[in-house]
Amino acid sequence: MTGIPHIKRIIAPVRERIIQHPLYPEMQRMDDIRAFMQYHVFAVWDFMSLLKSLQRNLTCTDIPWIPKGSAATRFLINEIVTGEESDVAPDGTRLSHFELYLQAMEQVGADTSGIKECLQQLERGKSLTAVINGLPPAVRGFVKHTFDLIANEPVHVQAAVFTFGREDLIPICSLHW
């Protein structure tokens, strides 16, 4: 067995542990959901950063524009970016999934101050490393891992993490709610 079926077989035990994580049945009250969202929003944010790294590496985002790589790969990545960055909100406006998540957090009364402060610090020029080091311990390792991956791993590793560790798992984990 080779290729995708081989990868799926190898990662199946870890994937199953994630899908069956004991956290999901523990979230019974709105306070549980609010607390979860307060930390999970960082995973939504770093997911977008990983996606943008794939776009930067697999398509041309430079000026002047020059075709880069496979047209099929460019289409796939840009299609995912379009969906993630400019979806249609319930009121008909265009928002990224990240912004929709922030709106959902505000609607349920979850604390958005941590992620907003993180983004404000980055906008003010604070280094990514300093911002990550200031994150709550519950998210720091996860976010640090993603940005280390973006900075240091080849694009095929980033694509594998995105495909098998993020995009593939997110809809399944959501079924528990």
Long-range contacts (C-beta under 8 A, 24 or more apart in sequence): 7-160, 7-164, 8-164, 11-164, 15-164, 15-168, 15-169, 18-169, 18-173, 19-169, 19-172, 19-173, 19-176, 21-173, 24-173, 24-176, 24-177, 25-176, 27-177, 30-108, 30-109, 33-108, 33-110, 34-105, 34-108, 34-109, 34-110, 34-111, 35-110, 37-101, 37-104, 37-105, 37-108, 37-110, 38-105, 38-110, 38-111, 38-112, 38-114, 39-136, 39-138, 39-139, 41-98, 41-101, 41-102, 41-105, 41-112, 41-114, 41-115, 42-114, 42-115, 42-118, 42-135, 42-139, 42-142, 42-143, 43-139, 43-142, 43-143, 44-97, 44-98, 44-101, 45-98, 45-115, 45-118, 45-119, 45-143, 46-142, 46-143, 46-146, 46-147, 47-146, 47-166, 47-170, 48-84, 48-85, 48-96, 48-97, 48-98, 49-146, 49-147, 49-150, 50-146, 50-149, 50-150, 50-158, 50-161, 50-162, 50-166, 51-77, 51-80, 51-81, 51-84, 51-162, 52-81, 53-150, 53-155, 53-158, 54-155, 54-158, 54-159, 54-162, 55-81, 57-155, 57-158, 58-155, 58-159, 80-167
